[in-house]
Amino acid sequence: MTVLSRSLGDARWSERAAILAVFLQLGLFAGAWAAALPAVKSGLALSDRAIGLALLTFAGGSLVSTLATGALSARVGTRRAIRIGVVATAITMVLPAFARSLLELALATASMGVAMGLLDVSMNGAAGALEERWGAPLMSSFHGAFSLGGLGGAALGGALAGADLGALGQLGVAGAVALTVGAAAAPFLGADAPASGAGGPALALPGRRLLGLGVVAAFCFMVEGAMGDWSAIYLDTVAGSGLALASAGYAGFSIAMAGVRFAGDGAVARLGARAVLVGGGLLAGAGLLLAVLVPVPLVAAVGFGLVGLGLGNVAPVAFSAAARTGSVPAAGVAPVATVGYAGFLLGPPVIGFLSGAAGLRAALACLVVATAVVAAVGYGAAEGRRSRT
């Protein structure tokens, strides 16, 4: 019995490490792609508007994929979907480097979005299933691995850009690294339960039980997207930091988010999901208010860091709760991810529109409403303190 228990425990730890590696791989994918965008844009001599169109097809592919992946996972198994996604993300990452026109680039980025959505939903489903079997919160640490992967992918992409390898060199090397990480993890993911073959509908739209979690994820991602696209511009044009220090706000946001995620599992275990969502929304709102009320570079950067601290564990908690509601975990995650990523897409253009009408300072102040929604809806959508039985 002792030997059997030890072997089961070892299997769970190896599975946990494998899922962490898959999250890390997807983060590498996202970070490396962001770093390679300037080379892709320059190589095709595209305008900002054209690149925006290509990014829109990326988002569209991802949304379609997140809608369908829950049903796919129910049919073929979550682990098999992960293995498909691991290979697909690594291969599609290289496709933009071969594009010779805007149309070809749009098709390539749409393929990337499909691959990313497939891997994202299936890996969150596997993480949620393991968390249930583990009997303790794990989801935040998985998302922390994604954040680290994003930072690592951006650093790798920046180093490759400095070596003047071009888009093909940057994306090819990054794709090879991502594939190596994912392939090393794949054998340790464990086996799926036998598939029933039913799988449910091809597209999984959110039901009433999941809608609240989707709203929480959407408003969280709306703020995240706005931080990514507008925090540096705010520091430069409103706070007067200058270009050299403009990235400090997003760096503080990203580092704070990654750090708090590795502490998030303990916070959920001690305080419960509801407290994490409510407290996180309120802290993020306070950070935004600090940044817009005191437009001084250092103060604003600290405010953006508080936003990262507050929101870091919101998506992990929402996905963890969603994974417990579907016929298979990925089926619960899929609709919440779909609604959530719709918020991510809407955030940056909404801020742009508001900024044009009332100024960037007022536009970012409006995001306090989004953090308030996270806190208010999160109170009702999440369970209270996690049971220790």
N, C-alpha and C positions, 0 to 999 in steps of 0.2 A: 504493500500500500504506500509506503514511504517513497519507494523508487518511482511508482506510478505518479504520485503527487508531484515529485520533483520534475519528472519528465513533462507533465502537463504545465507546470509553472515555467519551465524553460521554453516550452513552445509558445506560451503567451508572451514571454519577454522577447523572443525572436520575432514574433508577429508584430509586437509593438514597435520594435526597432525598424522592421521592414516598412510599416505604415509611416513612421517618422521620415524614413528615407524618401518615400514617395511624395510626401508633402514638401520635403526639401527639393526634390526634383522639379516639382511644379513651380516653386519659388524661383529656382534657377532659370526656368523657362521664361517667367515673367520679367525677371530682372535683366536677363541677357537681351531679350527682345526690346525692352525699353532703351537699353544702351546702344543697340544696333540701329535704332530708328533714324538717327541723323545720317548714317552711312547709306541706308536704303533711300532716304529722301534725296540726298546729294547724288547718288548714282543714277537715279531716274529723273533728276532735275524737276522735282515735283514742288508745287506750291503747298503752303500750309493747308489750304482748303482741300487739295487732293489727298494729302496725308490724312486729313480728318475723315474723308470718305472711306479710305482704306481701313482706318480704325473702326469706323461704323460697321463695316462688313465683318470685322473681327468680332465686335460685340454681338452682331446679329447671329453669327454662327454659334457663338457661345450660348446665347439665349435659347436657340432652337435645341441645341444639344442638352442643356440642363433640363429642358422640358421632357425630352425623350429618354434620358438615361435611367430614370427610376424604373420605367417599364423594361428597359433593356436589362438592367441588373436583375430584375425579377425573373427574366427568361433565361439568361445565360449565367447568372451568378455575379456577385459583386467583385470577387477576386479576378475573375476572367475579364470583367469590364476594366478593372484597374490595369491588368497586363496589356490589354489592347490600348488603353489610354497612354501608358508609359511609352510604348513604341510610337504611337501616333503623334504625341507631342514632340518627341525628338526628331521625327522625320519632317513633320510640317514646319518646324522651326526654321529649317533651311530653305524652304520653298521661296520666301520673298527675295532671297538673293539671286534667284534665277529669273525673276520677273523682268520683262523688258517694256512693259507698258502699265498704265494705271489699272486697266482691266485685269491683267495678269496678277498684279499685286493684290487687287481686291479679292480675286479668287484664292490666292495664297493665304491672305489673312483670314478669310472666311474659314478655310480649312484649319488654320491654327485655332480659331475660336471654337470650332466643333470639337477638336481634340482636347482643348483645355476644359471645356464644359464637361466632356465625358469623364476625364480624369478627376476633375474637381468634385463632382457629385459622387462618383463611386468611391473615392478615397475617404470622403467625409462619412459616407455610409458605412464603410468598413471600420472607420475610427469609432463611430457611434456604437456599432455592434460589439466591438472589443471593450469599449467603456462599460457597456451593460454587463458583460461577462466578468470584467475586472472587479466591478462593484465599487468603483471610485471614479471621480472625475479625471478624465484624460484629455479631453478635446482641446483645451487651451494650449497644452504643450505641443500638440500636433500643429496647431496654427502658428505657434512660435517657430517651429521648424520651417514652415512656409516663409515666415518673415525673414529668417536667417538666410534661406535660400534666395530670396529676393535681393537681399543686400549682397550676398555672394555673387549672384548672377550679374548684378549691376557692376560690382568691382571687377569681375572677370571680363565683362564686356568693355569696360573702360580701359583695362589693360590691353586688351586686344585691339581696341581702337587706336591706342597710342602706338601700337606696333605697326599701324597702317596696313592691316591685312585686307581691308575692304569688307563689304557686307558679307560676302561668301566666307571669308576667313573667320570673321567674328561669329556668325551664326553656325558655321560648320563645326568649329571647335566647341562652342557652347552646347550645340546639339549632341556632340559626342560625349561630352562630360555628363550631360543630363541623362543620356541613354545608359551610360555606364552605371550611374547611381541607381537608376530605376531597375536595370537588369540585375544588378547585384541584390536588390531587395526582393524581386519577384518570387524567387523560390521559397521565401520564408513568409509569404503572406498567408499561408494556410489554405485549406480547401473549403469550397462552398458546400452548403447543404445541397442535396439533389434538387434540381430545378423542377418546379411543377409544370412549367411550360405554359401556364396561363398568363402570368405576367401582368395582366391588367391592360388598360388602354395604352395606345402608343404615346399619347401626350398626357402628362399628369398635371392638371391645374390645381391650385390650392383649394382645399375645402375649408370649411369654417374653422375647424380645429387648428389648421396650420396658418390661417390668414394672419392672425396676430403675430406669430413668429416671423412671417414674411414681412410684415410692416416694420417690425423692429429691425430686421436685417436691412431692409430697403433704406430706412432713414440713417442707419449706421453707415452703410456703404455710400450714401449720398454725401455725408460729411467727409468720409475717407477720400472719395473721388475729388471733392473740392479742395482738400488739403494737398493732394498730389498735384493739381493743376494750378492752384491759385495762391498757395502759401508763399512761394518764392516771389511771385509778382507783388503780393501785398508787402512783403518786407522791403522790396526794392522801391516800389512806387509810392507807398503810403508811409511806411516806417522810415524810409530813407537809408536803408542799410548799404546800398550799392550792390552791384552785381556779384562782387567777390564773396559777400556774406549772405546773399539772398537765399541760398539753399539751406541755411542753418535751421530755418523753421521746419522744413520737411524732414531734414535729418533728425532733428529732435523728436518730431512726431513719430518717425519710423523706429528709431531706437527705443523710445519709450514704449511703443506698441509691442515690439519684439520682446523687450524685457518683462513687461507685465504679463505677457502670455505664458511665460515659463513659471510665473508665480500664480497663475490663474487657477490651476487645478486645486491647489490648496485653499484658495479663497472661496471657490465654489463649495468645496467640502465643508468648510467651517461656517460659511455665511448663507449658503444656498443660492440658487440661480437667480431668484427674484432680487435679492439684495445686490448682487453683482450687476444686474441690468439697471436697476434704479440708480444705484450709486454711480455706476459708470456713466449713465446719461447725464446725471447732475454734474459730475466732475468735468465731463467734456464741455458742457454748457458754460461752466465757470471759466474754463480755459479759453473758450472763444470770447467771452465777455472781457477777460483780461487783455486779450490780444487787440480787440477793437477799441476798448476804452483807453488803453495806454499804448498808442502806436509808436513805441520805442523799440528798436531792433531786439535788444536782449529780452525785454519784457514780453514782446510778442512771440519770440521764439520759445520762451518758457510757457506761454499760454498754449501754443501749438503742441508742446510736449505734454501738457495736461490733457489735451484732447486725445492724444495717443494713449495715455494712461487710462483714460476713462473708457475709450471705445475698444481697447485691445481685446477684451474678453467678451464683447457683446455677440459678435458673430459665432465664436465657438459655443457659447451657451445656447444660442438660438438653433444652431445645427445639431447640437447634442440632444436638445429636446425634440427636434423634428425627427431625428433618427429613431426615436422610440415610438413613433406614431404610425409608420407605414407598414405594409405587408412585409417588406424588407426594408432595412435602414435607408438604403439609397432612395427608395420610393417616397419616404418622408422628407428626405433632404432636398430632393429635386424641386418641388414647387416652392419651397422656402428660398432656395438658391436662386430660382428664376425671378421671383419678386425682388429679392435682395439685389441682384445684379442690375435689374431695371433701375433701381435707385442709384446705383453706381454710375450708370450711363446718364441719368438725368441731372445729377449733381453739378458737374462742371458747366454744362450749357446754361442751367438755371442761374448759376452764379454770374455767368457772363452776361446774361440778359438783365439781371438785377443791377449788376455793376454799371452797365450802359445807361440804365435809367436813374440810379440813385448814387452811384459810386461804389467802389469795391469795399470800403469800410462798412457801409450799410448793408451790402450784399452778404458779407460774412456774418454780420450780426444776425441776419435772418436765419442762419443755420442753428442758432440757439433754439429756435422752434423745433428743428429736427431732433436735437438732443433731448428736448422736453418730451417729444413723442416717444423716443426710445425708453425714457424713464416711465412714462405714464402707461404705455401699451405693454411694456415689459413687465410691469407689476401684475397685470392681469393674465399675460400669456405664459409666464414662467411659473414653475412650481416653487413652493417655498423651500425651506431647508431640506436638503437631500436626506432621505431616510438612511439610517445606519444599520438597518436590519440585514 
